[in-house]
Amino acid sequence: MKETLDRSVAPQIFPMCHLQMPGIRSMILDNGITLNIFDRGEDEVNRLTVMIDGGQAECAAPGLPELAASARLDGTSGMTGEKIAALLDYNGSWARCAASVHHQTLTFHSLNSRMEHVLPVMVELAASPVFPEHSTEVAREKAARKLATEMQRVSWHASQAINRLAMGSECAAAREITVDALRSIDVNDLRIWHNDTFAARRVNLYLAGRITPHIENMVARAFGSISAPGEGIGRVALDFQPDPDRRTVKIERPGSLQTAIRCAIPTIGRTHADYVRLRLAVMALGGYFGSRLMLNIREDKGYTYGIGAGLVGYPEGGFISIDTECDNSYTPAVLDEIHAEIRRMKDPASYTGTELERLRSYLTTSLASQLDSPFAVMDYYILQRSADTQPDYFDAQQKTLAEMTPESLADTAVRYFNEDMLYTALAGD
C-alpha cells in the first residue's frame, strides 16, 4: 500500500553535521605543468580550468590582461576563431576566459565522449593564441565602448574612488583604466603579454567531473607535451597605502537621480589569524539578505533597494566594504544609519538568538553548497590558489561558526570596525 504524505505535519528538522571538504590529487607533468584532479559524480562530463600566473597586478598596462582574455578565443596558430567556435559548438563544449588580480584562467566544459575532439583546441588556446588583428580590434573597441558606458554610472565613479582611498592610488589593484589607454593597446602588446606569462612552471590545470583513467591520461599527455620553457611572471605583492589625509571624496555627477555610496575600512589580510572571525562579523553587518544593514536601511527605512557589506582580502591586506545607491535626498540619512549599525555591532546585548541562528543557517548552507558538485569542490581549490586562502579555510569557517557568540562578534567589531579609519566615496548630484 502506498504511503500517504501528511502535509499537515511539518517535516522534522535536523542540525547539519560536520562538513568535510574532500581532497584532490595532484601531479607534476614532464614539462613542469601541475595537474590537479577531482573525480566525482556519475554524469559523463568534465571541466578543465587552465590557470596561468600573471594578472592585473603583474601587468604594467591596466586593462591589458582583461582584453587578452576576451580576445584569446579568436584564433590560434593552427585554427581560426570561426573554426574554434564551430568545433566547440558541434561537440557540445564551451569555453570562457577571464583575468583577475594575479591570474588568467581558461575554463572548458566538455562531454567525456567528445573530449578527444576538443582537447587539441584547449591546448592550442592555452599555449598558442595569436590575437588576430581584426578580431582583436573588434574586441578592443567593444571593451572601450563598454568602459565608456560604465563611466556614465555613479557606481563606477564611487567604486574607483574608494579603491584609491582604501588601497592607495599606487596600488596595482586600484589602478584606473581610461578609454584612450585601452584603445592604445595593440596585438603586439597582447602577444608579448602571453609570451611573458605562459611558462610551464606557472601553469596549473584543474580537472574535475567524471574523470576516467582515459580522460586523465589524455589531458596529461596533451598538456605534458607543450614546450613552455622560461620563468614566467611571479606574483607582485600589492602595496596597500591608504590615503591618511582624505576620508571623504565627493564626485559630482549633475543630473544623476541617485547617489552611489561606497565606504571602506582598511583591515587585516587573508593570512591573519582573525580573518575568518572578521569575515563572519562583516557578514552579520551586511553580507546577506538578513543582515543588519539590509533589515534596517532597506526593510525598515526603505532608503535603498539593496545594501551590502563584504570583506575584500589579499595576503598583504584588505578592507571592509559597504556599497549601496539611494535617492540623492536620502544620502545623509543612509550614512547616519551605516555609522549607527557599525557602532551597534560592538554591543553584545544587541544580538538576538534569532539573528545568530539566521546567520549560522546561512553560512552553513553556503558551505554545504560548496560540496554540491565536483565543479564546486574544485572551485574551492582554485580559490585557494587565486585568493591565497589558508589550507584549513573550509574547516576554520565551521569552527568559527560553532564558536560564534554575541561576545565574539562584538569583540571582533570593536577591534576592526574602526570608524576613525572609515573612508567614504559619494558620486551623485
Buried (B, 14 or more C-beta within 10 A) or exposed (E): EEEEEEEEEEEEEEEEEEBEBEEBEEEEBEBBBBBBBBBBBEEBBBBBBBBBBBBBBBBEBBBBBBBBBBBBBBBBEEBBBEEBBEBBEEBBBEBBBBBBBBBBBBBBBBBBEBBBBBBBBBBBBBBBBBBBEEBBBBBBEEBBEEBEEBEEBBBBBBBBBBBBBBBBEEBBBBBEBBBEBBBEBEBEBBBEBBEBBBBBBBBBBBBBBBBBEEBBEBBBEBBBEBEBEEEBBEBBEBBBBBBEEEEEBBBEBEEBEBBBBBBBBBBBBBBBEBBBBBBBBBBBBBBBEBBBBBBBBBEEBEBBEEBBBBBBBBBBBBBBBBBBBBBBEBBEBBBEBBBEBBEBBBEBEBBEEEBBEBBBEBBBEEBEEBBEBBBEBBBBBBEBBBBBBBEEBBBBBBEBBEEBEBEBBBBBBBBBBBEEBBBBBBBBE
